[in-house]
Amino acid sequence: MSIIQVAVFVAITGFIALATYLHCRGKRGAGSGDERDYFLANGSLAWYFVAGSITLTNLSTDQLVSMNGNQMLLVAWWEFAAVVGLFILAFVFLPVYYANNCTTTTELLQKKYGDKHIRALISVLFLAGNLFIFLPAILYGGSRFFLSMLGFDGGIENLLICSVVLAVVGASYAIFGGLRAVAVSDTYSGVLILGLALVVVYLALAAINFDLGGIPPERLTLIGDDNSDIPWHTLLTGMIFIQTFYWSTNQTITQRAMASPTIGEAQKGVLAAAAIRLLIVPLIVVVPGIVSYKLFGDVPSDGAYGMIVAEVLPVWLSGAFAAALFAAVLTTFNSILNASAALYVCDLHEAYGGTVKRVGRLGAIVSVVMSVLALALVPFFASQESLINTVQQLYGLLSMPILSAFVVGLAFRNVKAAAAMVGVVVGVAFYAFWSMWWQPAHYIHGMAVTLMLSVATALIVNRVVFGQRAQWAFGARQ
């Protein structure tokens, strides 16, 4: 690593931090006792901050590193399908969240079912997913990229050292600035990372004279066969439900769209994020990986993106790109920490009798504890063949059961919270059995089956055990 790379990296990282500080200076933040300010930026996020924060919260190393690490076009379906998920957020879920004045997505469940216990259950599942899946995966993916790009050994010791640095800096944004600082830093970082990632796409294609000849056809197709990571028929079943869950009920993402002054402003931000997802993100998460296959062959352990970036970028620009990726990792990490703190403080601590004098202080404790525990799980993700597939498959344990509680709560009236909770628990157990032992079909199909089973279980238990007949309510005023 040259002095020029280090200087550019430090300068850009410092500039993003300074710009964020200047924008947020004088506004309430981590020290405030106001939950709405700390977790929803006091409803002040303009549409461009919503778009930037949603984009960067999702776009991190698990996309850039792991999707390019697959070295095939097929994984672009995750991004194309995400556009549909963002439209569902904008026009189905956001009106309901704003009408019910929610701070967390799970607060909607308490209001729909009239029971705080279902809110707590879903929050615990969200927190488990953040702690055991997303946070360690982000730390591993970011560390893996930097070590690969800079030519360092990717051994577990170096991975852990790099992960510690990312965790400490990322947690600082969440702890000291709340959602406002997170969203602002996301947006500034987003302009940088999207611009430089497109430069990488162009330079990578230029390195092979824009000729993809010689690359196996199966790496250039959007129609996956039965043995591929995304068989074509999964697009018709579980894929849309995965996207609905992630973009519309996941606190980490939806929190940004809930932090605008009006629903119209929030919808503009979500639609802008959808446009970015459609026009820019598919290019930057697949093209460099495909080019790397032609240049380097089949690269193991998600190392393709780091190798292609090191190959095509000049030294000074590689320092800028390292700063951009560093920012992308930090924004995703601190976004999850801030969302996790919101879930714990609002849905668990306060709901069960705890008092909060300083929201920021309790949020800081949650962030530190989750960061330390996430670091301990980095070695597990380092042992996986594909980061993106591991994350998606593991999260199926929680995503469809959680989504079932929202589907039942929004689509039906007169359903007991306990019945919906039974459906959630049955869904978790069923998907674990499907994906880890039975495996009769692709795990994405398993997600669709899990969702339907969870919803059906809730309605049956509601009728048989509690003697209540569910009433169709979807489309009625929420």
N, C-alpha and C positions, 0 to 999 in steps of 0.2 A: 504494500500500500504506500503510495507516494505522498510526499508532503502536500502536493497540489490537491490530491483527493481529500486528504484530511482537512485542509484549509477550506475547500469548497463545502464539504460536509458540515463542518462546524459553523460556517457563516450562514448557510441556509437554515440549518436547524435553529440557530439563535435568532434569525430573522423571523421565523414562524412564531417562535415563543414570544418575541418582543411585540410583534403585530397583534397577537392574541391578547397579551397583557394590556396594550394600549386601548384596544377595543373594549375590554371588559373592566378597565380601571374605573373605580368610582361607583360601580354597580354592585349590588349585593351578590354574595357568592357563598363560599364555603362556610363562612362564619355566621351566615344568616340562620335564623330559626324558622324561616319561611320555607315550607316544603315546595310550594309552587315555584318559588324562585330557584331553589337549588336543583330541583328535578325537572322543572318545565321552563326554566329561564324566565319565569314570570309572564309567560305567554307573549314573548317579545320577538320570536324568531321570524324574520322576513322569509319569503319563499325561497330566496337564493341560499340562505343558510340551511333551510330545511333540505333542499335538494343536495347541497354540498355535504351535509352531515350524513344523510341517508346513503349517499353514494360512497363516501369514505368509510363509514362504519361497516359497510358490507365489503367494500373492495380492499382487501388486505392480502397478505401472503397466502392465505388459503385459496384465493382466486389466482393471483398472479403467479405464484410459485407452484401450487399443486395442480392447477388446471393446465398450465403450460407443461408441467411435469408429466402429464399424460401423453403429450406429444401427438395429439389427434384433434380433428375438428369437432368430433361428436360431442365433447363436453360443453360446446357453446350452447347446447340446449338448456343448460342450467340458467344461462343469462337471458335467452329468448323467452323462456317460461316465466322468468322473474318480471318481465314487463306486464304480463297478465296479472301476476300477484300484486303489482303496484296499482294497477287499475282497480282491482278489488278493494285494496286499502282505501283508495281515494273516494270511491263512490258507494261502497257498501259499509265498511267499518268506521271510517272517519266521521260520517254524520252521526253515528250512534255514540261514539266516544265524546264528541263535542256536545251532543244533546244531553248526555248524562254527566258532563263536567268531570271527566275522569282524570286522575293523576297517573294511575297505572292501568294497564289493560285489564288486569285482574279485578280491579275495582268494579268494572262493568259486570262481572259475574256475581259479585255480592249484591249489586242492585237488581239484577235480573232474577236471581234465585232467592233473595232475601235472607242470605245465610253467609256469615263470614268464614265458615270452615272451608267451603269450596274455594273461596278466594285464597285462603292460606295453603290449601293442598296444591293448587296450580302454581302458586308462587314458589313453593318448595321444589316442584318439578323444574320450573324455570331456573332456579338457583342451582339445582343439581346439574342441569345441562350446561350452564355457564361455567361452573366450577370444574366439572369433570371432563368436559368436551371442548367448548369454545376457547376458554382462556389458555389452557396448555397447548392447544393446537396452534393458536396464534403465536405464542412464544416460540414454539418449535419451528413453525414455518418461517417466521422472520429471521430467526437465528440461522436456519439452514440456508436461506438466501444469502445473507451477508457472508457467511463462511465460504460458500461456493463462489460468490462473486469475487471475493478478495483472495481466493486461493488458499485459504487456511484449511487445516484438517477438520473434518466434520465429526470428530469423535465426541463422545458424550460430555467430556469435561469442557471442551470449547463451547458446545451447545448450551450447557448450563450457565457458563459465564456470560455468554451473550444474552441468554434469556433473563438473567438477573438484571442486567443493564436495562433491557426493554421494560421489564416489570416495574422497576423503580421509577423510571422517567414517565412511563405511561400512567402509573397510579398518581403521580404528582398532579397531572392535569385534572383528573377526576376529583382528587381530594381538595385541592385549593381553589378550583374555579367553578365546580358544578357543571350543569349541562351547558350553560352559556359559553364557558371557556372551551368545552369539548366541541360544541357545534361550530364555533368560530375557527378554531384550529383545524377542524375537519375541512372546512370550506377553503381556507388558504392552502392547505396541503393538497386538496383535491385538484385545484387548478394546476399545481406543479406536477403531481403524479400522473394525471391524465395526459398532460402535454408531453412529458418525457416518455411515457409508455408508448404513445403514438410515434415518437421519434425512434424508439427501439424497434417498433414494427417496421417502419420504413427502412432503417439501416439493416435490419435482419434480412428483409427481402432483397435489398440492394446487394448484400453479401453473396446471394446465390443468383444474382442477375434476374431477379423476379421469375425464376424458373423453378417450379415445383416438381419437375420431372424426376423420376427415380424414386419418389416417395410412394410407398405401397398404397393402393386405392383405399384400403380399409382405414387408413389414417386421414383420408380426405373426404370421407363420406359423412353425411348428416343422418343417414338411415342405418341405425345399429341393428345387427342381427341378434339372435337369441343369446349368444355368448359374449356380447359386448357389455361395456359398463352401463350403457343406456339403450336397451333394446327399444325399437321404435314403438312397440305397443305400450310401453310404460308411460309414454307421453299422453296416452288416453286414459290412464288410471290415476296412479298415485302422484304423478308429477305436479298436477295442478293443486292438489291438496297440500303438498309440501310447500309450494309457493304461497298459498293462502295463509298457512300457518306462519311462515317466516316473516312475511311482509305485513300481515294484518293483525297478528296477535302477540308477536314477540316484542316484549317491552323494549329491548335494545334498539330496535328499528322504529317501532311505532311511536315511541316517546318523542322523537324529533318532530313528527307530524302533529303531535298533540300540543306542541309548544308555540304555536302561532297565535296571533291575536284574533284571527277569524278562521272559520273553516275554509273559506274561499282562498285565503292566503296559504293555508296548509295544503289544499288540493293542488294549487299551482306548483308548490314545491315538489309534491309527490309526482306530478306529471312531468316536471322537468327532470326529475331523477329517472323516470321511465324512459324518457328520450335519450338520456345519456346511456342507460342500460342497453337500449336497442342499437344505437348508432356507433358507440365507441367501445364499450366494454367487451363485446364478443371478439373484436379484433385484437385487443391487447392481451386477452387471456388464452388465445389459441395459436395465433400466427407465429409468435416467437418460438413456441414449443415445436411446432411443425418444422420450422426452418432448422431448429437445433437437431432434429432427427436427420435431416439431410447432411448437416455439417459434422455431427458427432456420433450419429447412430443412436441406438436405444440407451438413453442416459438413466441410470437407476437412482432411486432415493430422492426424487423431486429436485434433482440438481440441474435440470436443463435450463431453467430461466436464468439462474445465476451465471451459467457458462456462456449463454448467448449474449447477455448484457456485457460481460467482461470482454467478449470477443468483438462486439461491434461498436461500443461506445469509446470515444477518446477519453484519455485519463481525466481531464478536468470535468467532463460531462458525467463520467461514472461517479464522481464524488457528489454531484448534484442529484443523480439518480439514487444513490445510497441514502441521501438525506430525504428524498421523497418517499422511498420505501420505509425508511425509519419512521417518518411521519405517519404513513399509512398504517403501520403496525401499531403505533402509539394510539392513533385515533380509534381504531377498532378495540384495542385493549381497554382504553379508558372509557369508551362508550359502554362496554359491557359492565365495567365496574360501577359506573354511575347508575345504570339501569338496575343492577343487582342491589345496590344500596337503596334505591327507591322501593324495590320489592320487599326488602327486609324491613325497612323502617315503616312503610305504610301498611303492608299486608300482614306482617308478623308481630313486630315489636309493639306498635301502637294498638293493633287490633286485639291483642291479648293483655292489655293493661299497662304496657310500658309507657313511660313519659319521655318526651324528648325536649330538652331545653335548647339544644344546639344541634340542628339537623346535620350540619357539616361535620361535627365531631363524631357522631355515631356513624355517618356515612364513611368517614375516614377509617374507622375501625373495621367496618365490613370490607372495605377495599383492601386494606393491608392483609387481613386474614385470608381473603380469597386469592390474593396475589401469591402469598407464601405457599398455599396449598396447591395452586396451579403449577408452580415451579416444580413441585415434587412429582408431577405427572408428565413432565416433558419427556423423560426416557421412554415411556410407553408409546407416545406418538412417534418418537424417533425410530421405533422398531417396525412401523407400519409401511406397507408397500406403497400405498397411495393415500395421501392425507385427505383429499377431498372426498374420496369414497368412504374412508373410515369415519369421517365426521358425519356424513349424511346417513350412513347406516346406523351408527350409534344413536344419533339424535332421533331416529325413528322410534326408539323406546319411549320417548316423551312427546314428540311433536303431534302425532295423530291422536293419542289420548287427550292431550291438552286441547287440540282443536275440537274434539267431540264435545267438550264442555261448552265451548263458545257456540257451536252449531245448535246444540239442544237449547241453550239459553236464549238464542236469538230467534230460532225457528219455531219454538213451541212455548206455550204458556202452561201453567198448572203442572209443572214438573218439580218434584222435590229435589233439593240440592243433594241429599244423600243418594238418590237414584243416579244422578249424574256422576257423583263421586265413585259409585260402584262401577259405572261404565268406564271411567278413567283407569281405575285399578285393573279391571279385566283387560283393557286395551294394552296396558304396559306388560302384563303377564303374557298375553297372547303374542304380541310382537316379539318378545324375548324368545318364546318358544319357536315362532316362525323363523326368525333370522339366525338363531344360534343352534337349533337342533333339527327342526323339521325341514326347512328350506325347500318347499315344493315349487317355488317360483321366485322370480327376482324380488329383491327386498323392496323395490318401489311398488310392485304389485301388493306386497305384504302391507305396505302403509295404507293403501286404499282399503284393503280388507279390514285392517285394524280399525280404521275410522268408522266404517259401516258397522262393524261388530260393537264398537264402543257406544255409538248412538243407539243401536238397536237394544243393547243391554240396558241402557239408561231408561228407555221408554218401556221396556218389558218390566223391569224392576219397579218403575213408577206405578205401573198398572197392577201388577200381581202382588207386590209386597205392600205398597202404600195405598192401593185402591183408588188411585187418581188417574183420570184419563187425560193424556196430553192434548192440548188444543193447538192447532196450527196457527202460527202468528207471524210468519215471515211476510214482510211487505207491509205489515201494519205499522203504525207510528211507534218507533222504538223509544 
